[in-house]
Amino acid sequence: MSDFPACPQCAMENTYPDGGSVVCADCGHEWPIAVSVATDIGTLVRDVNGNVLATGDTVVVIKDLKVRGSSIPLKQGTVIKNIRLVEGDDEHIEGSSDKIKGLVLKVCFLKKA
C-alpha cells in the first residue's frame, strides 16, 4: 500500500509519485502532490487573504476581538503561533496567544504571518 492517497477519480489506491504529480496506475489520472496533501486533512483552510494555512503556521489577528470567558480582548496584530487545524472545519483554527490559552478562532479574522 502506498503512502499516497487514493485516486480521486476511480478511488483505487494504486498511486505513485511522478515528479510534482501523483499518478493513478489503474486509470491514468494525474493530480498535483500539493492537492494530495490538502485532501489528507479533508479541506483547505485559507486565511483572509486566501493563503493556505497548515498546522504549525503562525497567524496575526487583523482586528480587535472580544474573547468569551475572558476580560482580555485579542488586539489587532496579536500573533498566534503554532496553530492547529480543526479536522473537517475550514472556518476555524485552534491556537494560543501569550496571554490567552485554548483559543478557537475564525480564519476570516486572521492572516498568515
Chimera marker file (.cmm) of the C-alpha trace (Angstrom):
<marker_set name="trace">
<marker id="1" x="0.000" y="0.000" z="0.000" r="1" g="1" b="0" radius="0.5"/>
<marker id="2" x="1.437" y="3.410" z="-0.954" r="1" g="1" b="0" radius="0.5"/>
<marker id="3" x="1.738" y="6.453" z="1.294" r="1" g="1" b="0" radius="0.5"/>
<marker id="4" x="-0.177" y="8.485" z="-1.263" r="1" g="1" b="0" radius="0.5"/>
<marker id="5" x="-3.961" y="8.987" z="-1.196" r="1" g="1" b="0" radius="0.5"/>
<marker id="6" x="-6.399" y="7.037" z="-3.308" r="1" g="1" b="0" radius="0.5"/>
<marker id="7" x="-7.230" y="8.352" z="-6.770" r="1" g="1" b="0" radius="0.5"/>
<marker id="8" x="-9.988" y="11.000" z="-6.631" r="1" g="1" b="0" radius="0.5"/>
<marker id="9" x="-11.360" y="9.785" z="-9.962" r="1" g="1" b="0" radius="0.5"/>
<marker id="10" x="-11.566" y="5.982" z="-9.582" r="1" g="1" b="0" radius="0.5"/>
<marker id="11" x="-10.898" y="5.598" z="-5.797" r="1" g="1" b="0" radius="0.5"/>
<marker id="12" x="-8.211" y="2.944" z="-6.364" r="1" g="1" b="0" radius="0.5"/>
<marker id="13" x="-5.196" y="3.042" z="-4.041" r="1" g="1" b="0" radius="0.5"/>
<marker id="14" x="-2.576" y="2.056" z="-6.643" r="1" g="1" b="0" radius="0.5"/>
<marker id="15" x="-0.948" y="5.526" z="-6.876" r="1" g="1" b="0" radius="0.5"/>
<marker id="16" x="2.663" y="6.662" z="-7.171" r="1" g="1" b="0" radius="0.5"/>
<marker id="17" x="4.635" y="9.949" z="-7.374" r="1" g="1" b="0" radius="0.5"/>
<marker id="18" x="5.874" y="11.200" z="-10.733" r="1" g="1" b="0" radius="0.5"/>
<marker id="19" x="7.784" y="14.480" z="-10.482" r="1" g="1" b="0" radius="0.5"/>
<marker id="20" x="5.423" y="17.027" z="-8.908" r="1" g="1" b="0" radius="0.5"/>
<marker id="21" x="2.342" y="14.894" z="-9.504" r="1" g="1" b="0" radius="0.5"/>
<marker id="22" x="0.661" y="11.763" z="-8.227" r="1" g="1" b="0" radius="0.5"/>
<marker id="23" x="-0.424" y="9.235" z="-10.870" r="1" g="1" b="0" radius="0.5"/>
<marker id="24" x="-3.053" y="6.509" z="-10.623" r="1" g="1" b="0" radius="0.5"/>
<marker id="25" x="-1.721" y="3.314" z="-12.225" r="1" g="1" b="0" radius="0.5"/>
<marker id="26" x="-5.241" y="1.983" z="-12.771" r="1" g="1" b="0" radius="0.5"/>
<marker id="27" x="-6.959" y="4.835" z="-14.644" r="1" g="1" b="0" radius="0.5"/>
<marker id="28" x="-4.001" y="7.099" z="-15.521" r="1" g="1" b="0" radius="0.5"/>
<marker id="29" x="-5.423" y="10.156" z="-13.743" r="1" g="1" b="0" radius="0.5"/>
<marker id="30" x="-2.777" y="12.716" z="-12.619" r="1" g="1" b="0" radius="0.5"/>
<marker id="31" x="-3.044" y="15.461" z="-9.969" r="1" g="1" b="0" radius="0.5"/>
<marker id="32" x="-0.512" y="17.715" z="-8.175" r="1" g="1" b="0" radius="0.5"/>
<marker id="33" x="1.089" y="16.488" z="-4.951" r="1" g="1" b="0" radius="0.5"/>
<marker id="34" x="0.009" y="19.727" z="-3.169" r="1" g="1" b="0" radius="0.5"/>
<marker id="35" x="-3.642" y="18.786" z="-3.749" r="1" g="1" b="0" radius="0.5"/>
<marker id="36" x="-2.934" y="15.333" z="-2.289" r="1" g="1" b="0" radius="0.5"/>
<marker id="37" x="-1.594" y="16.854" z="0.927" r="1" g="1" b="0" radius="0.5"/>
<marker id="38" x="-4.648" y="19.130" z="1.222" r="1" g="1" b="0" radius="0.5"/>
<marker id="39" x="-7.103" y="16.276" z="0.731" r="1" g="1" b="0" radius="0.5"/>
<marker id="40" x="-5.413" y="14.290" z="3.506" r="1" g="1" b="0" radius="0.5"/>
<marker id="41" x="-6.636" y="16.857" z="6.058" r="1" g="1" b="0" radius="0.5"/>
<marker id="42" x="-10.064" y="16.982" z="4.449" r="1" g="1" b="0" radius="0.5"/>
<marker id="43" x="-10.401" y="20.623" z="3.434" r="1" g="1" b="0" radius="0.5"/>
<marker id="44" x="-8.205" y="23.576" z="2.598" r="1" g="1" b="0" radius="0.5"/>
<marker id="45" x="-8.108" y="26.216" z="5.307" r="1" g="1" b="0" radius="0.5"/>
<marker id="46" x="-7.425" y="29.705" z="3.968" r="1" g="1" b="0" radius="0.5"/>
<marker id="47" x="-6.792" y="32.996" z="5.765" r="1" g="1" b="0" radius="0.5"/>
<marker id="48" x="-8.480" y="36.296" z="4.925" r="1" g="1" b="0" radius="0.5"/>
<marker id="49" x="-6.044" y="36.876" z="2.017" r="1" g="1" b="0" radius="0.5"/>
<marker id="50" x="-6.551" y="33.410" z="0.522" r="1" g="1" b="0" radius="0.5"/>
<marker id="51" x="-3.256" y="31.916" z="1.736" r="1" g="1" b="0" radius="0.5"/>
<marker id="52" x="-3.450" y="28.227" z="2.644" r="1" g="1" b="0" radius="0.5"/>
<marker id="53" x="-2.911" y="27.576" z="6.360" r="1" g="1" b="0" radius="0.5"/>
<marker id="54" x="-1.318" y="24.428" z="7.778" r="1" g="1" b="0" radius="0.5"/>
<marker id="55" x="-0.761" y="23.051" z="11.257" r="1" g="1" b="0" radius="0.5"/>
<marker id="56" x="2.193" y="24.793" z="12.878" r="1" g="1" b="0" radius="0.5"/>
<marker id="57" x="1.805" y="28.088" z="10.986" r="1" g="1" b="0" radius="0.5"/>
<marker id="58" x="1.875" y="31.493" z="12.635" r="1" g="1" b="0" radius="0.5"/>
<marker id="59" x="-1.028" y="33.905" z="12.081" r="1" g="1" b="0" radius="0.5"/>
<marker id="60" x="-1.807" y="37.518" z="13.018" r="1" g="1" b="0" radius="0.5"/>
<marker id="61" x="-5.189" y="38.865" z="14.193" r="1" g="1" b="0" radius="0.5"/>
<marker id="62" x="-6.422" y="41.595" z="11.791" r="1" g="1" b="0" radius="0.5"/>
<marker id="63" x="-8.945" y="43.311" z="14.111" r="1" g="1" b="0" radius="0.5"/>
<marker id="64" x="-9.688" y="43.584" z="17.832" r="1" g="1" b="0" radius="0.5"/>
<marker id="65" x="-11.720" y="40.596" z="19.035" r="1" g="1" b="0" radius="0.5"/>
<marker id="66" x="-13.665" y="40.059" z="22.239" r="1" g="1" b="0" radius="0.5"/>
<marker id="67" x="-12.882" y="36.689" z="23.826" r="1" g="1" b="0" radius="0.5"/>
<marker id="68" x="-15.713" y="34.822" z="25.529" r="1" g="1" b="0" radius="0.5"/>
<marker id="69" x="-14.894" y="33.877" z="29.088" r="1" g="1" b="0" radius="0.5"/>
<marker id="70" x="-12.047" y="36.382" z="29.344" r="1" g="1" b="0" radius="0.5"/>
<marker id="71" x="-11.832" y="40.061" z="30.196" r="1" g="1" b="0" radius="0.5"/>
<marker id="72" x="-8.740" y="40.403" z="27.982" r="1" g="1" b="0" radius="0.5"/>
<marker id="73" x="-9.502" y="41.178" z="24.306" r="1" g="1" b="0" radius="0.5"/>
<marker id="74" x="-7.308" y="39.994" z="21.438" r="1" g="1" b="0" radius="0.5"/>
<marker id="75" x="-5.838" y="43.161" z="19.967" r="1" g="1" b="0" radius="0.5"/>
<marker id="76" x="-5.158" y="43.729" z="16.289" r="1" g="1" b="0" radius="0.5"/>
<marker id="77" x="-1.650" y="42.486" z="15.491" r="1" g="1" b="0" radius="0.5"/>
<marker id="78" x="-1.628" y="39.738" z="18.134" r="1" g="1" b="0" radius="0.5"/>
<marker id="79" x="0.490" y="36.811" z="16.961" r="1" g="1" b="0" radius="0.5"/>
<marker id="80" x="-0.890" y="33.281" z="17.309" r="1" g="1" b="0" radius="0.5"/>
<marker id="81" x="1.954" y="30.763" z="16.934" r="1" g="1" b="0" radius="0.5"/>
<marker id="82" x="1.818" y="27.060" z="16.178" r="1" g="1" b="0" radius="0.5"/>
<marker id="83" x="-1.844" y="26.854" z="15.114" r="1" g="1" b="0" radius="0.5"/>
<marker id="84" x="-3.752" y="23.591" z="14.791" r="1" g="1" b="0" radius="0.5"/>
<marker id="85" x="-6.377" y="22.951" z="12.121" r="1" g="1" b="0" radius="0.5"/>
<marker id="86" x="-9.801" y="21.755" z="13.254" r="1" g="1" b="0" radius="0.5"/>
<marker id="87" x="-10.492" y="18.495" z="11.438" r="1" g="1" b="0" radius="0.5"/>
<marker id="88" x="-13.379" y="18.764" z="8.990" r="1" g="1" b="0" radius="0.5"/>
<marker id="89" x="-13.790" y="22.522" z="9.545" r="1" g="1" b="0" radius="0.5"/>
<marker id="90" x="-12.316" y="25.043" z="7.112" r="1" g="1" b="0" radius="0.5"/>
<marker id="91" x="-13.519" y="28.122" z="9.031" r="1" g="1" b="0" radius="0.5"/>
<marker id="92" x="-11.812" y="27.661" z="12.430" r="1" g="1" b="0" radius="0.5"/>
<marker id="93" x="-8.319" y="27.071" z="13.844" r="1" g="1" b="0" radius="0.5"/>
<marker id="94" x="-7.094" y="26.350" z="17.355" r="1" g="1" b="0" radius="0.5"/>
<marker id="95" x="-4.207" y="28.204" z="18.954" r="1" g="1" b="0" radius="0.5"/>
<marker id="96" x="-2.913" y="30.176" z="21.921" r="1" g="1" b="0" radius="0.5"/>
<marker id="97" x="-1.687" y="33.715" z="22.396" r="1" g="1" b="0" radius="0.5"/>
<marker id="98" x="0.815" y="34.773" z="25.052" r="1" g="1" b="0" radius="0.5"/>
<marker id="99" x="-1.974" y="35.740" z="27.478" r="1" g="1" b="0" radius="0.5"/>
<marker id="100" x="-4.917" y="33.509" z="26.473" r="1" g="1" b="0" radius="0.5"/>
<marker id="101" x="-4.650" y="29.733" z="26.001" r="1" g="1" b="0" radius="0.5"/>
<marker id="102" x="-7.042" y="27.409" z="24.189" r="1" g="1" b="0" radius="0.5"/>
<marker id="103" x="-8.474" y="29.776" z="21.583" r="1" g="1" b="0" radius="0.5"/>
<marker id="104" x="-10.702" y="28.727" z="18.702" r="1" g="1" b="0" radius="0.5"/>
<marker id="105" x="-10.632" y="31.475" z="16.064" r="1" g="1" b="0" radius="0.5"/>
<marker id="106" x="-12.408" y="32.103" z="12.785" r="1" g="1" b="0" radius="0.5"/>
<marker id="107" x="-9.969" y="32.358" z="9.881" r="1" g="1" b="0" radius="0.5"/>
<marker id="108" x="-11.787" y="35.415" z="8.484" r="1" g="1" b="0" radius="0.5"/>
<marker id="109" x="-10.088" y="37.437" z="11.253" r="1" g="1" b="0" radius="0.5"/>
<marker id="110" x="-6.579" y="36.049" z="10.634" r="1" g="1" b="0" radius="0.5"/>
<marker id="111" x="-3.768" y="36.495" z="8.146" r="1" g="1" b="0" radius="0.5"/>
<marker id="112" x="-0.707" y="34.314" z="7.706" r="1" g="1" b="0" radius="0.5"/>
<marker id="113" x="2.447" y="35.824" z="9.205" r="1" g="1" b="0" radius="0.5"/>
<link id1="1" id2="2" r="1" g="1" b="0" radius="0.2"/>
<link id1="2" id2="3" r="1" g="1" b="0" radius="0.2"/>
<link id1="3" id2="4" r="1" g="1" b="0" radius="0.2"/>
<link id1="4" id2="5" r="1" g="1" b="0" radius="0.2"/>
<link id1="5" id2="6" r="1" g="1" b="0" radius="0.2"/>
<link id1="6" id2="7" r="1" g="1" b="0" radius="0.2"/>
<link id1="7" id2="8" r="1" g="1" b="0" radius="0.2"/>
<link id1="8" id2="9" r="1" g="1" b="0" radius="0.2"/>
<link id1="9" id2="10" r="1" g="1" b="0" radius="0.2"/>
<link id1="10" id2="11" r="1" g="1" b="0" radius="0.2"/>
<link id1="11" id2="12" r="1" g="1" b="0" radius="0.2"/>
<link id1="12" id2="13" r="1" g="1" b="0" radius="0.2"/>
<link id1="13" id2="14" r="1" g="1" b="0" radius="0.2"/>
<link id1="14" id2="15" r="1" g="1" b="0" radius="0.2"/>
<link id1="15" id2="16" r="1" g="1" b="0" radius="0.2"/>
<link id1="16" id2="17" r="1" g="1" b="0" radius="0.2"/>
<link id1="17" id2="18" r="1" g="1" b="0" radius="0.2"/>
<link id1="18" id2="19" r="1" g="1" b="0" radius="0.2"/>
<link id1="19" id2="20" r="1" g="1" b="0" radius="0.2"/>
<link id1="20" id2="21" r="1" g="1" b="0" radius="0.2"/>
<link id1="21" id2="22" r="1" g="1" b="0" radius="0.2"/>
<link id1="22" id2="23" r="1" g="1" b="0" radius="0.2"/>
<link id1="23" id2="24" r="1" g="1" b="0" radius="0.2"/>
<link id1="24" id2="25" r="1" g="1" b="0" radius="0.2"/>
<link id1="25" id2="26" r="1" g="1" b="0" radius="0.2"/>
<link id1="26" id2="27" r="1" g="1" b="0" radius="0.2"/>
<link id1="27" id2="28" r="1" g="1" b="0" radius="0.2"/>
<link id1="28" id2="29" r="1" g="1" b="0" radius="0.2"/>
<link id1="29" id2="30" r="1" g="1" b="0" radius="0.2"/>
<link id1="30" id2="31" r="1" g="1" b="0" radius="0.2"/>
<link id1="31" id2="32" r="1" g="1" b="0" radius="0.2"/>
<link id1="32" id2="33" r="1" g="1" b="0" radius="0.2"/>
<link id1="33" id2="34" r="1" g="1" b="0" radius="0.2"/>
<link id1="34" id2="35" r="1" g="1" b="0" radius="0.2"/>
<link id1="35" id2="36" r="1" g="1" b="0" radius="0.2"/>
<link id1="36" id2="37" r="1" g="1" b="0" radius="0.2"/>
<link id1="37" id2="38" r="1" g="1" b="0" radius="0.2"/>
<link id1="38" id2="39" r="1" g="1" b="0" radius="0.2"/>
<link id1="39" id2="40" r="1" g="1" b="0" radius="0.2"/>
<link id1="40" id2="41" r="1" g="1" b="0" radius="0.2"/>
<link id1="41" id2="42" r="1" g="1" b="0" radius="0.2"/>
<link id1="42" id2="43" r="1" g="1" b="0" radius="0.2"/>
<link id1="43" id2="44" r="1" g="1" b="0" radius="0.2"/>
<link id1="44" id2="45" r="1" g="1" b="0" radius="0.2"/>
<link id1="45" id2="46" r="1" g="1" b="0" radius="0.2"/>
<link id1="46" id2="47" r="1" g="1" b="0" radius="0.2"/>
<link id1="47" id2="48" r="1" g="1" b="0" radius="0.2"/>
<link id1="48" id2="49" r="1" g="1" b="0" radius="0.2"/>
<link id1="49" id2="50" r="1" g="1" b="0" radius="0.2"/>
<link id1="50" id2="51" r="1" g="1" b="0" radius="0.2"/>
<link id1="51" id2="52" r="1" g="1" b="0" radius="0.2"/>
<link id1="52" id2="53" r="1" g="1" b="0" radius="0.2"/>
<link id1="53" id2="54" r="1" g="1" b="0" radius="0.2"/>
<link id1="54" id2="55" r="1" g="1" b="0" radius="0.2"/>
<link id1="55" id2="56" r="1" g="1" b="0" radius="0.2"/>
<link id1="56" id2="57" r="1" g="1" b="0" radius="0.2"/>
<link id1="57" id2="58" r="1" g="1" b="0" radius="0.2"/>
<link id1="58" id2="59" r="1" g="1" b="0" radius="0.2"/>
<link id1="59" id2="60" r="1" g="1" b="0" radius="0.2"/>
<link id1="60" id2="61" r="1" g="1" b="0" radius="0.2"/>
<link id1="61" id2="62" r="1" g="1" b="0" radius="0.2"/>
<link id1="62" id2="63" r="1" g="1" b="0" radius="0.2"/>
<link id1="63" id2="64" r="1" g="1" b="0" radius="0.2"/>
<link id1="64" id2="65" r="1" g="1" b="0" radius="0.2"/>
<link id1="65" id2="66" r="1" g="1" b="0" radius="0.2"/>
<link id1="66" id2="67" r="1" g="1" b="0" radius="0.2"/>
<link id1="67" id2="68" r="1" g="1" b="0" radius="0.2"/>
<link id1="68" id2="69" r="1" g="1" b="0" radius="0.2"/>
<link id1="69" id2="70" r="1" g="1" b="0" radius="0.2"/>
<link id1="70" id2="71" r="1" g="1" b="0" radius="0.2"/>
<link id1="71" id2="72" r="1" g="1" b="0" radius="0.2"/>
<link id1="72" id2="73" r="1" g="1" b="0" radius="0.2"/>
<link id1="73" id2="74" r="1" g="1" b="0" radius="0.2"/>
<link id1="74" id2="75" r="1" g="1" b="0" radius="0.2"/>
<link id1="75" id2="76" r="1" g="1" b="0" radius="0.2"/>
<link id1="76" id2="77" r="1" g="1" b="0" radius="0.2"/>
<link id1="77" id2="78" r="1" g="1" b="0" radius="0.2"/>
<link id1="78" id2="79" r="1" g="1" b="0" radius="0.2"/>
<link id1="79" id2="80" r="1" g="1" b="0" radius="0.2"/>
<link id1="80" id2="81" r="1" g="1" b="0" radius="0.2"/>
<link id1="81" id2="82" r="1" g="1" b="0" radius="0.2"/>
<link id1="82" id2="83" r="1" g="1" b="0" radius="0.2"/>
<link id1="83" id2="84" r="1" g="1" b="0" radius="0.2"/>
<link id1="84" id2="85" r="1" g="1" b="0" radius="0.2"/>
<link id1="85" id2="86" r="1" g="1" b="0" radius="0.2"/>
<link id1="86" id2="87" r="1" g="1" b="0" radius="0.2"/>
<link id1="87" id2="88" r="1" g="1" b="0" radius="0.2"/>
<link id1="88" id2="89" r="1" g="1" b="0" radius="0.2"/>
<link id1="89" id2="90" r="1" g="1" b="0" radius="0.2"/>
<link id1="90" id2="91" r="1" g="1" b="0" radius="0.2"/>
<link id1="91" id2="92" r="1" g="1" b="0" radius="0.2"/>
<link id1="92" id2="93" r="1" g="1" b="0" radius="0.2"/>
<link id1="93" id2="94" r="1" g="1" b="0" radius="0.2"/>
<link id1="94" id2="95" r="1" g="1" b="0" radius="0.2"/>
<link id1="95" id2="96" r="1" g="1" b="0" radius="0.2"/>
<link id1="96" id2="97" r="1" g="1" b="0" radius="0.2"/>
<link id1="97" id2="98" r="1" g="1" b="0" radius="0.2"/>
<link id1="98" id2="99" r="1" g="1" b="0" radius="0.2"/>
<link id1="99" id2="100" r="1" g="1" b="0" radius="0.2"/>
<link id1="100" id2="101" r="1" g="1" b="0" radius="0.2"/>
<link id1="101" id2="102" r="1" g="1" b="0" radius="0.2"/>
<link id1="102" id2="103" r="1" g="1" b="0" radius="0.2"/>
<link id1="103" id2="104" r="1" g="1" b="0" radius="0.2"/>
<link id1="104" id2="105" r="1" g="1" b="0" radius="0.2"/>
<link id1="105" id2="106" r="1" g="1" b="0" radius="0.2"/>
<link id1="106" id2="107" r="1" g="1" b="0" radius="0.2"/>
<link id1="107" id2="108" r="1" g="1" b="0" radius="0.2"/>
<link id1="108" id2="109" r="1" g="1" b="0" radius="0.2"/>
<link id1="109" id2="110" r="1" g="1" b="0" radius="0.2"/>
<link id1="110" id2="111" r="1" g="1" b="0" radius="0.2"/>
<link id1="111" id2="112" r="1" g="1" b="0" radius="0.2"/>
<link id1="112" id2="113" r="1" g="1" b="0" radius="0.2"/>
</marker_set>
